[in-house]
Amino acid sequence: MIFKVFYQENRFEVPVRENTKSLYVEASTEREVRQHLKDRNYNIEFVQLLEGSHLEYEQASQNFEVESIN
């Protein structure tokens, strides 16, 4: 499954919508995604499962690069 992670780069700053970034991670569960990213200094706002037409839409983006946990 592919998850889209919305995050702020610095865990200690107040979240600002304009500074929100996203990345894509291939994992079995949301818990695996959070475990994979825990060593980074990210303030994770939301982890969203992508599937169906939403996944197809995201894959069409030129910024679509997936990190694999394997």
N, C-alpha and C positions, 0 to 999 in steps of 0.2 A: 504494500500500500504506500501511497505517496501522501505526505503531509506538508502543508504550507505553514511555516512558522513566522509569526509576526513578532518582531523584537526591537528593543532599543539597544544600542551598542554598549551603553554603560549602565550597569545595574543600579548605580547609586544616584542617577539623575532622575528628575521627574519626567515621566513619559510625555512627549510632545508628538502629536500626530504627524507633523511634518518630518520628524526624525525617525519615524518607524520604517524599518527595513524588513525584508522578507527573504526567506530561503526555503528550499524544498529538500525534504529528507525522505528517503525510502526506508521504511521500517515496518515491523509487524503491528506495533501498538504506539499510542501516544506516549506511554511511559518509556518505551525504548528511545523515542526521540528526545524526551527531556533528559534522560540519563546520558545520552550521547552528547548533549550540549551543555551539561552541567559544569564542565571545566572552563567554558568560555565565560567571559564577564558580561553575559547578556541578561537583560531584563525581558524575559519572555512574556509577551502580552497574551498571545493566543496561539493554539495549535489546531489547525483545521485539516480534516481528512478531505482529500480531493478524490472525486470519483465521477464517472459519467461525463456529461457535457461540460461540467465545470473543469474537470481535469483536461479535457480536450482543449478548452479555451486557454488554460494556463500553458499547455504544451506549445501552443501556437506563438506564444510570446518569445521574443528573441533573448530574454533574460532567464529563460527556463533552463536551469542546471540543477541536477539532482545529486545530493550527497547520499551515498549508500553506507549503511551502518556495518555491513558485512565485514 
